[in-house]
Amino acid sequence: MRKFLLATTALVGIAAAGSAHAATSPLTVNVGGSVDFLAGNYAASNQGQTTFIGRQSTNRDFESIYNLNFSILGKANNGVEYGGLVNLTNGADAQNLFEGNSTTPFLNAGYVWMSGAFGKVMLGDSHGATDIAVNAPTVGEGQVTGRFIDFLDTTTFAKNFVLGVDGLDHSTNVTYYTPKVGNENNKVQLGVSYIPQFYNSGASVVSYNGTNGLSGTNNLISAYHDVVKGVLNYQGNMDKVALGASAQIISGSGGSGSGVTIGGTPVSNAASAWTAFAPNGNVQSFTSWGVGAQAALDGFTVGATYLDQGRYNAVVGQDQSQHQYSAGLKYEFNKVGVGVSYLGGEGYSNILSTGNAAGTSVSSANYVKDFNSYGAGGSYTWAPGLTSNLDGVYFDQKTDSGADNEGYVLLVSQKLAF
């Protein structure tokens, strides 16, 4: 903790120095972030009934999520802009395997970028190309795609439907965005990312697998390698209607044979890394694709998304279809925003059987055949950066094994963004 505080103090000092000398330095350094306090009341029919993680003793709790961003901006004599970003947060990441958030801040994103007539290149830890994908609109804490999942047990609630393929992805990658091409009313842009090890970030590299590597088996978090993302984004105007649409594809290789070892013993990269998701089986390679669209007019925004997950997070022997679909409507006026949203789907959530000790990993026991969630929420901005939010989500999921789970989460939050 002392090392973390010293490192953070050094970063703040650098940021302060950058701001103080902005007039003479070629680089501008800005510090920003957010602090979000949430109060939740929740209930689920299967909450706390597992033998793995879930041991709920109450149906109410508080949560604090905080982010600290350091952004750097410069401009070369030839007109090329460049910079970088470092983000510290205690929010969820892939290291937590969908189980929740952290109590200690960690490096969530860190990348350097260059931009010019050639487009934009980003190098480092980020979501990558899917940042320009269009999603169904929400307000406040995000309704069916928001923070409500923090208050539910991973072993009984299928969080992966909410997170999708790359909901926790800040992998070390190379991303390229083309210039926006078109006219004043219609523009398109293409983004492409290459990720050697999905979900791996920072100093974690393949060479350090094993008990003597970075934090023991740190790199084994990656169940997929050679992941490629591609997103085509469209932004336009038709009369007074603002339009947005996107199409995306994500493909990654899984399975064994990667040469990973623990204590000198060869193991499968997938089977050892994602034991919670794929006990006794290898994660299959996957190709996922999806589309999204939005339309906005006079404060109203309506949108929908569809995602075919392919064989993502499925082990050998799991071959049923995996789909997600969502829709949302929001209305913003003055300092107020209100919205409703829906998310549904079907697919595998292998951690469910692990948590419930079902004794199987590749049968239909892990297949959620019917997932539905409905949300409503609102937000009020008291002053610049200061927002109060209200969210309510009801969910219902059914598995092939007959393990049904339904419940709700009610959230009230106070957020400061700076």
N, C-alpha and C positions, 0 to 999 in steps of 0.2 A: 504493500500500500504506500510505503514511504517513497519507493521508486516512482510509483504512479503520480504521486503528488508533486515530486520534484520535476518530473517530465511535464506535467500540466502547467506548473509554475513557469517553466522555461518557455513553453509555447505561448502562454499569456504574455510573458515579457517580450517575446519576439513580436507578437501581434501589436502590443502597445508601442514598441519601438517603430514598427512599420507605420502605424497611424501618425505618430509624432513627426516622422520625417517624410510623410507622403509628398510634400512639396518638392523634395529634392531627390527622392528615391524613384527609380524606374518601376518599382513594384508597389502596388497598393494592397495592403493586408487588412481584411475586415473580419471582425469577430461577431458571430450571431448564434442563434440557437433557440431553444424553447424549453419550458418547464411545464409539465402537464400533470395535474393532480386529478385522480379519478376516484369516485366512490361507487362501488358496485353492489347490487343486490341480485342474487342469482339462485336458480334452482334447476336441477336436472334429475330425471327419473333414475338414471344410473350413476349419478355423481357419488363418489365415495364408496362404491360397491366393489372396487377392484382390489387385487392383491399386489399390484405393482407400484403405482404411484399414488393413486387417488385415496386420500384419507381426509376427507373434508369434515370439519367439526363445526362449521358455521356456514351460513349462506350470505355473508356480507364481508366486505373487505375494502381496504384502500390500496391505491397503487400510485406510484410516482414515476413518470417517464421523462427523462431529460436528455437533451442533445446539445452539443457544443460544436459549432462549425468555425473553421478557420479557412477563409477563401483568399486566394492570391490572384492578382490580375496585373498583367504587364502588356506592353505593346512594343514590338520591335520597329526599327527604322523603316523596314520594308512593308509595314502595315500589318504584319502577322500578329495576332493577339495570342497570348499564352497565359497559363496560370495553373492553379491547382486547388484542391480542396482536401481538408482533413476533417472527419466527423467522429466525435466521441459520443457514445450513447450507452445506456443501460437497457435498451430495448432488446427484443428477441433477435437471435441470429441462428445460422445453421448449426453452430456449435451446441445449441440447446436442444437440437433434434425436435423442434416443435413443442417442447415441453413448457415453455414460458420465458419470462424475461429474467434479466440478471440483476443482482444487487450492486454490482461493481461496474463502473464505466469501462468500455473497451473500445478499441479502434474499429469502427464499423465500415468506414469508407475512407479511401485515400488515393487520389489520382492526380496526374498531371495532364494538361490538355494544350492543344495548339489549334488555332482556327484561322482560316483565311479563305481566299477564293477557291481553294482546293476542297473546302469542307471543314470538318472538325475531326481531330484524332484525340482519343482519350486512352490513357495508359494507367492501369492500376486497379484498385478495388472499387467496384461499382456494380449497379444492376446491368449496365450495358445498354444494348439497343432497345430493350423492352421499355425503357423510360419514355419512349415516344409512342407507345401503344395507347390506344384510346379505350377507356373503361367506362362502365356505367357510373353516372354521377351520384355523389353522396354529399352529406353535410356533417358538421359536428365531428364525432368520433368515428364516422364511417359506416354506421349501420351494419349491414350484413357482411361487409368486407373490412370491418374496423376492429377496434380494441376489445370488443366484447369477448373474443376468444381467450383473452388472458385470464378470464375468471372461470374457465371450464376445464375439466380434466381431460388431458390428451388421450388417456387410455379408454375413455368412453365416448368422447366427442371427436368427430373426424375433422380436425383443424385443417387438414390438407385440402379440403374443398374450398376453404376460405383463402388459403395461401396460394393455391395453384402450383405451377411448376417452379416458379422463381420468386415466390413471395419472400423468402429469406435469403435470396441470393445477392451477396456482395462479393462475388468471386474476382480474383485477380484476372484481368482480361485485357484484350486489345479491342477497341471499338472504333469504328469509322462511320461518320455521318456525312452523307453527300450534302452539297449546298441545296437549299430549297429552290426547286425549279418550277416555273410557271409564270402566271401574270398576277395582277393585283388581287384578283378574286379567287384564284385557284392555284394552290402550291402543293407539291409533293416532295417528300424527302425519304431517303432510304438509310437505314442504320443496320450495320452488321457487326457482330461480336464473335471473337474466338476465345474460348476458355479451356486451357489445358486440363484443369481439375475443377469440376463443378463444386461450389460451396467452399473451396479452399481460398484463403485470403492471407494477406500479410506475408510473413516470412515462412509460411508452411510450404514446403516443396517435397517432391517425391523422394529425393535422396535422403531425407531425414526420417523415413518411416522406421519404426522399431522402438524398442524399449529405451534406447539411448538417444532417441531423436528429440525433436521439439515437443516437450510435455508428453513424452512417452509415445503414444500412438496418435498424435495430433493430426497428421495428414490423412488418417484413415476415415475422416469425416466424409471424404469424397467417394461417392458411389458411382460417379460418372466421370468420364474423361473425354477429351476432344469434343466439347460441346460447342455448337454453332447456333447463334441467334440471328434471325433476320426479321426486320420490321419495315413495312412500307406505310408511311403516314401521309394522310391528305388533310389539308385545311382549306376551307373555302367559304364563300358568302353567296347566298342566293336571295336577292332582294334584301330583307332585313334579318334573314336567318343565317346564323353562323353554324357552319357544318364542320364536323371532324370525323374521320374514319381511319381505320388501320387494319392491316393484315399481318400476322406474325407466324413464324415457324421456329421451333427450337428442337434440335436433334442432339442426342448424346449417346456415347457408347458405354455400356456397363459390362457386367460379367466378371469372370475370374481371369487368371493368367497374366496379371499385371506385374508379377514378380515381387509383390509386397511380402515382407516378412515381419514376424513378431518374435523376438528372442531367437532368431535364426531359423524359425519354422515358416515355410511358405504358407501363405493364406490367401484367400480371395479378397480382392480389394473391396468388393461389394459386401460379401457375407460377413466380414469382420467389422467393417465400418458401420454398416447399417443393421446391426443385429436386431435392433428394436423394430425395424421395418421389414427385414427379410431373414428371420431366423431359419436356418437350415436350407437356405436357397439363395441363388445369385439374382441380383437385380438385372432385369432385361434391358437391353438397349431400347431407346425410345425415339419417336418423332412426334412432336406435339404441334398442333396448329390452331389458330384462332382468329376471330375477327371482332371488331368493335366499332360502334358508331355513336355519335352524339349530334343533337341539334339544339340550338339555343335561340330564344326570341323573347324580348321584353322581360327578362329576369327568370324565365322558365328554361330549364335544361332537361332534356329527356335523352336516355341512351340505353344501349343494351350491348352485351358481349356474349360470345360463344367460344368455348375452348374444348377441343378434342385432345385429351392427354395422351392418347396412344398407349404405350406400355410403361409410361412413367411410374416409378415406384411400384412396379409389379415384378414378382419373381417368376422364375421358370415354373410353368404350370398354371399361371394366372393369365387368362386370355379373354376375359369378358371386357366389354366396352367401358370406357371411362370418359365422361363428359361433364362439363360445367356450363351453366348458363345463368346470366344475371340481367337485371333490368333496374333502372332507377329514374326517379323524377325529383327534381328539386326546384324551389322557387326562392329567389333572393331579392330582398327589397330593403333599402336603407341599411340598417344594422342587423337585420334579421334574415336568417336562412332556415328553411324547413324542407324536409325531404322524406321520401319513402323508397324502399328498395326490396329486391327479392333475389335470392340466390338458390339454385337447385343443382342437382346432379346425381351421378352414380359412379362408383369406382371403388378401388381397393384402398383400405386404410389398415395396413398390416399391424400397426402398433395396437390396434384394438384387441386382437387375439392375444398378443403378448401380455398386455395389461390384464386381460381377463383370464389368463392362463388356460386358454382354450385347447392347448396342446397340439395345435396345427398351425402351419404357416402358409400353405399353398392351396387350401381348399376354399370353398365359398364362404367359410366362416368369417373371412375378413372382407367380404364384398358388401359394400353399402349399396343396396339396390334402390334406395329412395331417400334422398336428402333434400330437405326444404327448409329455408329460413326466410323470415319476413321481418323487416325493420322499419322503424320510423324515428325521426330525430329532428333536432333543431339547434340553432346556435344564435347567440346574441353577442355583438361586439360592443363592449362598454367604452372602449378607448382603443387607440391604435395598438395592436398586438395583444390586447386583453379580451379574451373570449370565453363565455360560458356555453357549455354544450349539454345536450340531453339526448340520450339514445335508449331505445328499447328494441330488443330482438327476441323473437320467438323462433324456436327450431324444432324439427322433428326428423329423426333418421331411423331407418330400418335396415337391418342386415339380413343376408340369406340364412344366417344361423338362428334368426328369431330374436336377436338382442336389440330391442327397440330402445330409443333414448329420445326424450323430448323435454323441453324446458324453456327457460327465458333468462335474459340478462337485462337489467336496468342500470344505466350508467348516468351519473352526473359528474361533470368535470369543469375545472377551471384551468385555462391554458394561457400562458404568457409566451408570446413569440417575440424575439428581439433581434 
